[in-house]
Amino acid sequence: METNEYKESGIRRSLSTPYKSKLDELNQKVKPVLGRTTNTLINFTDHSLDHSLGVENVYDILLDKEYDLLTEDEKFLLIAATLLHDIGMVGQQADLGRQDYEAYRRNAHNYFSKERIVTEADVLGLDFTEAKLIADIAEAHRKVPLDSLQQEVSYGLGTVVRLRLLGAMLRFADELHVTKGRTSKLLMNVLEPDEFSMKHHKRHENVHGVSRMNSNRNLIVISANADDWEMEELMEEMVTEIKAKLTQVNELFLENKIIISDVLLNLHCEDLVTKEIFLALAEKPHTEQEINEVLNKREKSIIKKILGTFRTTGILEFDTSNGQYKLTASEDTCRKVFNSLKNTDYIFKFISLPYLRGSIGEIFDDIAYRIYSHRIFHGDREDRLLLIRNSPTVLDNLLNEKQMDPNFAQLNRSVVLDLLILNGYMQDVSKKPSLSKEDEIIFAMENIQNSLHKELGSFLSLVQHLDPEKLEVSKDVLDQQVKKKK
């Protein structure tokens, strides 16, 4: 598939003018209705005309541009079925009264597509025979056993249509249309799909393209990006599903000279490898060889590149005496590592590793003084560090959300700092109770609570007097008193 997956396909361009014109007209007829395929299924990825055209372009990959492998009639019926295969996804008002109406419409949409193609044949510009064959092909894009379709069907005088092959081609091409055209960042922001559906939206967004390999035309490669472990798993699951579909159709393909030996995943995962290097070095210093052994499933060239980049930019230090790399004990490095991991489950592993435990003390002291104009010593300091080391939310606030209004100088900023620590820790421990496994944490929370109890009264009193309306009233009273004295 080329960059523009919705261009006019090669298979359509290979058709004679009458068939091509009829398909071009069908595009315009189905576009409005296919634009409503998410009217009751807002969680799902794109199933509009764009998706149908994307699937159509996948045939250029399957046929490897050998369009003569199909007859004119077969190409027409296949493309028409492709344009219409998801028309059954369009929900109706009656669906909304059903329990789990999304599942009802989604799970049976291929059967609804078949029914709609036949009943709307006149509007679609199809005769009875065309509609019946196209409906059978469209229905077969999922669930239907392929061997339930006739192997060959007489079509007109002296012509045969390989119905089962066309159903298999649609099924596999539909599975292969996994590129970023199926979704968009704006679409995800507007729809706010549920967590399960969001994973599929993000998976499509991270697929760069699908094509046959130049070096081996029998292999199809899917190029994609994975910047965390969840996305890597989603991509691997996707390719497993595609391979399963290939198994269903491959015998038919081979019989008809469509040769696909395998589907491979070409995963760009430099960001993911960066996270894994950070975790390894947060545990202890390593040589490059040791990192290669720990990350044995990753390419050595990528590891070497990342180590070189971070050594040059000061994220890593290199000990020439033993050849070991280690993370620089600085706020900038800690922030970079934390931000790299914070949206993954591995953030909880990071906060338990020696690097953070050993470096967070000095980082906290500097932030407390520089941002909050406050120095903390001895037991009070240890109590606060204990909560910080066990709370990604507190670390996020300290490392990233630390701007203070300059007009805040007359208030005790230590109260703000303690509220930030206590509130952030309580948010995390409510979601992950294991973070409170240390007995000393309870005493640390009590210490901070007692400190807040002492300081919060005067803090609130001062804040109350800073209320603009009350300040204006006080100013008016003062002005009146001055006038009376005069």
C-alpha positions in Angstrom: 0.0 0.0 0.0 1.4 3.4 -0.9 1.3 6.6 1.2 -2.2 7.6 0.1 -4.3 4.5 0.8 -7.4 6.0 -0.6 -6.1 6.7 -4.1 -7.8 5.0 -7.0 -6.7 1.4 -6.9 -4.8 -0.3 -9.6 -7.4 -3.1 -9.7 -10.1 -0.5 -10.5 -8.0 1.2 -13.1 -7.5 -2.2 -14.8 -11.3 -2.5 -15.4 -13.0 -1.7 -18.7 -14.8 1.6 -18.9 -18.4 0.3 -18.3 -17.6 -1.6 -15.1 -15.3 1.2 -13.8 -18.0 3.8 -14.4 -20.5 1.7 -12.6 -18.2 1.3 -9.5 -17.5 5.1 -9.5 -21.2 5.7 -9.4 -21.5 3.2 -6.6 -18.9 5.1 -4.6 -21.2 8.2 -4.6 -24.3 6.2 -3.7 -22.8 4.5 -0.7 -20.7 7.3 0.7 -23.5 9.0 2.7 -24.7 5.8 4.3 -21.2 4.5 5.0 -20.5 7.8 6.6 -23.0 6.8 9.3 -21.3 3.4 10.2 -20.5 4.8 13.6 -23.9 6.4 14.4 -24.6 3.8 17.0 -21.1 2.4 17.3 -19.0 5.4 18.3 -16.3 3.4 19.9 -15.2 1.7 16.7 -12.5 2.6 14.2 -13.4 3.9 10.7 -15.8 1.8 8.6 -16.7 4.6 6.1 -16.1 4.7 2.4 -12.5 5.5 3.1 -12.1 2.1 4.8 -13.7 0.3 1.8 -11.3 2.1 -0.5 -8.4 1.2 1.7 -9.4 -2.5 1.5 -9.7 -2.1 -2.2 -6.2 -0.8 -2.4 -5.0 -3.9 -0.5 -5.9 -6.0 -3.5 -3.0 -4.4 -5.3 -0.8 -6.0 -2.7 -2.5 -9.4 -2.8 -2.4 -9.6 -6.6 1.1 -8.0 -6.7 -0.4 -5.9 -9.6 -1.0 -9.1 -11.6 -4.6 -8.0 -12.2 -5.2 -10.5 -15.0 -5.4 -13.2 -12.3 -9.0 -12.1 -12.0 -11.5 -11.8 -14.8 -13.4 -8.5 -15.5 -16.5 -9.8 -13.9 -14.7 -11.0 -10.8 -12.9 -7.7 -10.3 -16.2 -5.8 -10.6 -18.0 -8.1 -8.1 -15.1 -8.1 -5.7 -14.8 -4.3 -5.6 -18.6 -3.8 -5.4 -18.7 -6.2 -2.4 -15.8 -4.4 -0.8 -17.6 -1.0 -1.1 -20.6 -2.5 0.6 -19.2 -5.1 3.0 -19.7 -2.8 6.1 -23.1 -1.3 5.2 -24.7 -3.5 7.8 -22.7 -1.6 10.5 -25.1 1.4 10.1 -27.4 1.2 13.1 -31.1 2.0 13.2 -33.2 3.8 15.7 -34.7 0.5 16.8 -31.2 -0.7 17.8 -31.0 1.8 20.6 -33.8 0.0 22.5 -31.8 -3.2 22.6 -29.6 -4.2 25.5 -26.0 -4.2 24.3 -27.1 -2.7 21.0 -23.5 -2.0 20.0 -22.5 -5.7 20.3 -25.7 -6.7 18.5 -25.0 -4.5 15.5 -21.3 -5.1 15.4 -21.3 -8.9 15.8 -23.9 -9.5 13.1 -23.1 -6.7 10.7 -21.9 -9.0 7.9 -25.3 -10.7 7.9 -27.0 -7.3 7.9 -24.8 -6.2 5.0 -25.9 -9.2 2.9 -29.6 -8.4 3.6 -29.2 -4.7 2.9 -27.4 -5.3 -0.4 -30.2 -7.5 -1.7 -33.1 -5.3 -0.5 -31.5 -2.1 -1.7 -30.3 -3.5 -5.1 -32.4 -1.1 -7.2 -31.1 2.0 -5.4 -27.6 0.7 -5.6 -28.0 0.2 -9.4 -27.5 -3.6 -9.2 -29.5 -6.3 -11.0 -30.8 -9.3 -9.1 -27.8 -11.6 -10.1 -25.2 -9.0 -9.3 -26.8 -8.2 -5.9 -27.0 -11.8 -4.8 -23.4 -12.6 -5.7 -22.1 -9.3 -4.2 -24.1 -10.0 -1.0 -22.6 -13.5 -0.7 -19.0 -12.1 -1.1 -19.7 -9.3 1.4 -21.2 -11.6 4.0 -18.1 -13.8 3.8 -15.7 -11.1 5.0 -16.1 -12.5 8.5 -17.4 -15.5 10.5 -19.0 -17.4 7.5 -17.2 -20.6 6.6 -15.6 -20.0 3.3 -16.4 -23.5 2.1 -20.1 -22.6 2.4 -19.6 -20.4 -0.7 -19.7 -22.1 -4.1 -16.3 -22.7 -5.5 -17.4 -21.6 -9.0 -20.6 -20.0 -10.2 -21.7 -19.7 -13.9 -22.1 -16.1 -14.7 -23.8 -15.2 -18.1 -22.9 -17.3 -21.0 -19.6 -19.2 -20.9 -18.2 -17.2 -17.9 -17.3 -18.6 -14.4 -16.9 -16.5 -11.2 -14.7 -18.0 -8.4 -17.0 -16.9 -5.6 -15.1 -18.6 -2.8 -11.8 -17.0 -3.9 -13.4 -13.5 -3.9 -14.8 -14.1 -0.4 -11.4 -15.1 0.8 -9.7 -12.1 -0.8 -12.2 -9.7 0.9 -11.7 -11.4 4.2 -8.0 -11.2 4.2 -7.8 -7.7 2.6 -10.2 -6.4 5.3 -7.9 -7.8 8.0 -4.8 -6.2 6.4 -6.3 -2.7 6.3 -4.8 -1.7 9.7 -3.1 1.6 8.8 -3.5 4.9 10.5 -6.2 6.0 8.0 -8.6 4.0 10.2 -8.4 6.6 13.0 -7.0 10.0 14.0 -5.9 11.9 17.1 -8.7 14.3 16.7 -11.2 11.5 16.3 -10.0 9.9 19.5 -10.2 13.1 21.4 -13.7 13.8 20.3 -15.2 10.3 20.6 -13.4 9.4 23.9 -13.8 5.7 23.2 -13.7 3.2 26.0 -10.3 1.7 27.1 -10.6 -1.4 24.9 -11.5 0.5 21.8 -8.9 3.1 22.5 -6.2 0.4 22.2 -7.4 -0.4 18.7 -7.5 3.3 17.7 -3.9 3.7 19.0 -2.8 0.5 17.2 -4.0 1.8 13.9 -2.4 5.2 14.5 1.0 3.5 15.0 0.9 1.4 11.8 3.1 3.0 9.1 2.1 0.8 6.2 1.6 -2.6 4.6 3.3 -3.9 1.5 5.1 -6.9 -0.1 8.9 -7.0 0.5 11.0 -5.9 -2.4 13.6 -8.6 -1.5 11.0 -11.3 -1.3 7.7 -10.7 -3.0 6.1 -13.7 -1.3 6.3 -11.9 2.1 4.0 -9.2 3.3 5.5 -6.8 5.9 3.6 -4.5 8.3 5.7 -1.6 9.5 4.7 -0.1 12.8 5.9 1.9 15.8 5.8 0.8 19.4 6.9 3.2 22.1 5.8 1.0 25.1 5.2 -2.6 26.0 1.5 -2.4 25.6 1.7 -1.2 22.1 4.3 -3.9 21.2 1.9 -6.5 22.6 -1.1 -5.0 20.6 1.0 -5.1 17.4 2.0 -8.7 18.0 -1.6 -9.7 18.7 -2.7 -7.9 15.4 -0.1 -9.8 13.3 -1.2 -13.1 15.0 -4.8 -12.4 14.0 -3.7 -11.6 10.4 -1.7 -14.8 10.2 -4.7 -16.7 11.4 -6.8 -15.2 8.5 -4.0 -16.1 6.1 -4.2 -19.7 7.3 -8.0 -19.7 6.5 -7.5 -18.4 2.9 -4.0 -19.5 1.8 -5.0 -22.8 0.2 -7.4 -20.9 -2.0 -4.8 -18.3 -2.8 -2.2 -20.9 -3.8 -4.7 -22.7 -6.0 -5.3 -19.4 -7.8 -1.6 -18.2 -8.1 -1.8 -15.7 -5.3 1.4 -16.5 -3.4 1.8 -15.2 0.2 4.2 -17.3 2.3 4.0 -15.2 5.5 3.1 -11.9 7.2 5.9 -10.2 9.1 6.0 -7.4 11.6 8.7 -4.8 11.2 8.5 -2.9 14.5 10.3 0.4 15.1 10.8 0.4 18.8 13.6 2.9 19.7 11.4 4.6 22.3 10.6 1.2 23.9 14.3 0.2 23.9 15.1 3.5 25.6 12.7 2.7 28.4 14.3 -0.8 28.8 17.8 0.7 29.0 16.6 3.2 31.6 15.1 0.4 33.7 18.3 -1.6 33.4 20.6 1.3 34.4 18.2 2.4 37.2 18.9 -1.0 38.8 22.7 -0.8 38.5 25.4 0.3 36.1 26.0 -1.9 33.1 28.5 -2.3 30.3 27.1 -2.3 26.7 27.6 -6.0 26.5 25.6 -6.5 29.7 22.8 -4.4 28.4 22.8 -6.4 25.1 22.4 -9.5 27.2 19.6 -8.1 29.3 17.8 -6.8 26.2 18.6 -9.9 24.1 15.5 -9.6 21.9 16.5 -6.0 20.8 18.8 -5.1 18.0 22.3 -4.3 19.2 22.7 -1.4 16.7 19.7 0.4 18.3 21.1 -0.1 21.8 24.5 1.2 20.7 22.8 4.3 19.1 20.8 5.1 22.2 23.8 4.7 24.6 25.9 7.0 22.4 23.1 9.7 22.2 22.5 9.8 26.0 26.2 9.7 26.7 26.7 12.8 24.5 23.7 14.6 25.9 24.7 14.0 29.5 21.9 11.6 30.4 24.4 8.8 31.0 27.9 8.8 32.5 30.6 6.4 31.1 33.2 5.0 33.4 36.3 4.4 31.3 37.9 2.2 34.0 35.3 -0.6 33.7 33.3 0.4 30.6 30.1 0.8 32.6 27.2 3.2 31.8 25.2 4.7 34.6 22.4 7.3 34.9 23.5 10.8 35.8 22.2 11.7 39.3 20.6 14.9 38.3 17.1 16.4 38.2 17.1 16.6 34.4 18.0 12.9 34.0 15.5 11.8 36.7 12.8 13.8 34.9 13.6 12.3 31.5 13.6 8.8 32.9 10.4 9.3 34.9 8.5 10.9 32.0 9.6 8.1 29.7 8.0 5.5 32.1 5.2 7.4 33.9 2.4 6.3 31.6 3.4 2.6 31.9 3.0 0.0 34.6 6.8 -0.1 34.8 6.8 3.3 36.7 6.1 1.3 39.9 9.2 -0.8 39.2 11.2 2.4 38.6 10.3 4.0 41.9 11.6 1.0 43.8 15.0 0.8 42.0 18.3 2.0 43.5 18.8 5.0 41.1 15.7 6.8 42.3 16.2 5.9 45.9 19.7 7.2 45.8 19.2 10.4 43.9 15.8 11.7 44.9 17.1 13.1 48.2 19.3 15.8 46.7 16.7 16.5 43.9 14.0 17.0 46.5 16.2 19.3 48.6 16.9 21.5 45.6 13.3 21.6 44.4 12.0 22.3 48.0 14.4 25.3 48.4 14.4 26.6 44.8 10.6 26.4 44.2 9.1 26.3 47.7 11.7 28.4 49.5 11.9 25.8 52.2 14.6 23.6 53.7 13.6 20.4 55.5 16.0 18.5 57.8 16.4 15.2 59.7 13.2 13.2 60.4 10.9 15.5 58.7 12.9 15.2 55.5 12.9 11.4 55.7 9.2 11.3 56.2 8.5 13.3 53.1 11.1 11.3 51.0 9.4 8.1 52.1 6.1 9.2 50.6 7.7 10.7 47.5 9.6 7.5 46.8 6.3 5.6 46.9 4.2 7.9 44.8 4.5 8.5 41.0 1.9 11.3 41.3 4.0 13.2 43.8 7.1 12.7 41.7 5.2 14.0 38.6 4.2 17.1 40.5 7.7 17.7 41.9 9.5 17.1 38.6 7.0 18.6 36.1 4.3 20.7 37.8 6.3 23.0 39.9 5.5 26.5 38.8 4.8 29.0 41.6 3.1 32.3 41.3 5.6 35.1 42.3 2.9 36.8 44.2 2.8 33.8 46.5 6.0 34.9 48.3 4.2 36.2 51.5 2.7 32.8 52.2 4.3 29.8 53.7 5.1 27.6 50.7 5.9 24.6 52.9 2.2 24.1 53.4 1.7 23.9 49.6 4.6 21.4 49.4 3.2 19.2 52.2 -0.3 19.3 50.7 1.2 18.2 47.3 3.0 15.3 48.9 0.2 14.1 51.1 -2.5 14.5 48.4 -0.4 12.8 45.7 0.5 9.8 47.8 -3.1 9.3 48.9 -4.2 9.3 45.2 -1.7 6.6 44.4 -2.2 4.4 47.4 -6.0 4.4 46.9 -5.4 2.8 43.5 -2.4 0.6 44.5 -2.6 -0.3 48.2 0.7 -2.2 48.0 2.5 1.2 48.0 1.7 1.5 51.7 3.4 -1.8 52.7 6.1 -0.1 54.9 4.9 0.5 58.5 6.9 3.7 58.7 4.7 5.3 56.0 1.8 5.6 58.5 4.0 7.5 60.9 5.3 9.7 58.1 1.8 10.6 57.1 0.9 11.4 60.7 4.0 13.7 60.9 3.0 15.6 57.8 -0.6 15.8 59.0 0.5 17.3 62.3 2.7 19.8 60.5 -0.2 20.8 58.3 -2.5 21.1 61.4 -0.1 23.6 62.9 0.5 25.6 59.7 -2.8 25.4 57.9 -4.8 27.7 60.2 -2.6 30.8 59.7 -2.2 29.9 56.0 -5.9 29.9 55.4 -6.4 33.0 57.5 -3.9 34.9 55.3 -5.4 33.5 52.1 -8.8 34.6 53.3 -7.5 38.2 53.8 -6.1 38.1 50.3 -9.6 37.7 48.8 -9.9 40.6 46.3 -13.4 41.5 47.4 -12.4 41.6 51.1 -9.4 43.7 50.2 -11.6 46.2 48.4 -14.0 46.4 51.4 -11.0 47.0 53.7 -9.7 49.7 51.4 -13.1 51.5 51.4 -13.3 51.3 55.2 -9.8 52.7 55.5 -10.6 55.5 53.0 -13.7 56.5 55.1 -11.7 56.5 58.3 -9.1 58.8 56.7 -11.9 61.2 55.5 -13.5 61.3 58.9 -10.1 62.3 60.5 -9.6 65.0 58.0 
